[in-house]
Amino acid sequence: SKEPIRVLVTGAAGQIGYALVPMIARGVMLGADQPVILHMLDIPPAAEALNGVKMELVDAAFPLLKGVVATTDVVEGCTGVNVAVMVGGFPRKEGMERKDVMSKNVSIYKAQASALEKHAAANCKVLVVANPANTNALILKEFAPSIPEKNISCLTRLDHNRALGQISERLNVQVSDVKNVIIWGNHSSTQYPDVNHATVKTPAGEKPVRELVADDAWLNGEFISTVQQRGAAIIKARKLSSALSAASSACDHIRDWVLGTPEGTFVSMGVYSDGSYNVPAGLIYSFPVTCKNGEWTIVQGLAIDEYSRKKLDLTADELSEEKALAYSCLS
Ligand code: NAI
């Protein structure tokens, strides 16, 4: 039988953590035949709640779950982990300046980067979920120089899945028949949900989404703003931010990264830019990628029209500003 994989979830006592850890323990993230050992990290004020989650994991008697480490010690949390899902962070509170939130998260991600670099398993794959996700991932990368940049990513798969969902609702087709939407850029409201390469499986073969929707005003307007603003709409409705969809998308992200994307399908991941599509190198930017043998590759050669170009640049500009703000917090 397979050796267990150690999966770290930081912020495990929080909302997303509560939805995510049972998914991992059931094999949703790494496969139904893959044993796991869960490492759950949170901070001392959440220690009691974290222990409650650990009790529930024991109570659920998950056959794949071979062990649980619940801790507030960063080193213990990071030791030997093969996959790290970084959900913990400092939330923006009323009246706080953007710079103050950034500064808190920069110091958290700097410290956790060092712990991962020193104590995680070689070739550990890192997914940053906590906001500002792209910039937290960039800080993590900068302060864990021995972790290959290919191993550090941030979550935009939720936005990607939201885009698939909107197209499926609009066309009244199965969401599993829609593919190859793209989220470009930041996991923020400047992200660009792009359907120019998306298709739908129909009885008459694969058809472009643009042709089937046949309403450019909707695709260039309401569709984009709905996906961009979906997080805010969930908060308004639930009085809490997205949790089950975020957890499920985090599982999709890691599963596809580790086990590969289906032939002919690409997904969106926030990864370190190499300058593809004239996106400035050195940002963590969401691109269309395919995955094989545990590695992602940016899909090359997609046509970018003038309208899209502006949107790709706008979200890159925001990320450059965030990067500068993060660096100003370091000094
Ligand atoms: P939450 O507030 O319920 O949970 C966050 C947890 O992190 C808390 O238990 C807190 O104690 C813990 N924490 C704080 N500092 C920590 C540290 N230094 N080390 C370890 N744990 C720490 O928040 P929720 O709803 O679970 O969201 C978590 C994060 O995910 C937020 O930053 C949120 O904005 C982000 N998010 C990102 C999405 C994405 O698509 N990238 C989607 C939805 C949320």
Boltz pocket constraint, residues with backbone or C-beta under 6 A from the ligand:
constraints:
  - pocket:
      binder: B
      contacts: [[A, 10], [A, 11], [A, 12], [A, 13], [A, 14], [A, 15], [A, 16], [A, 17], [A, 41], [A, 42], [A, 43], [A, 46], [A, 87], [A, 88], [A, 89], [A, 90], [A, 91], [A, 108], [A, 128], [A, 129], [A, 130], [A, 131], [A, 132], [A, 133], [A, 155], [A, 156], [A, 158], [A, 159], [A, 187], [A, 241], [A, 242], [A, 243], [A, 246]]
      max_distance: 6.0
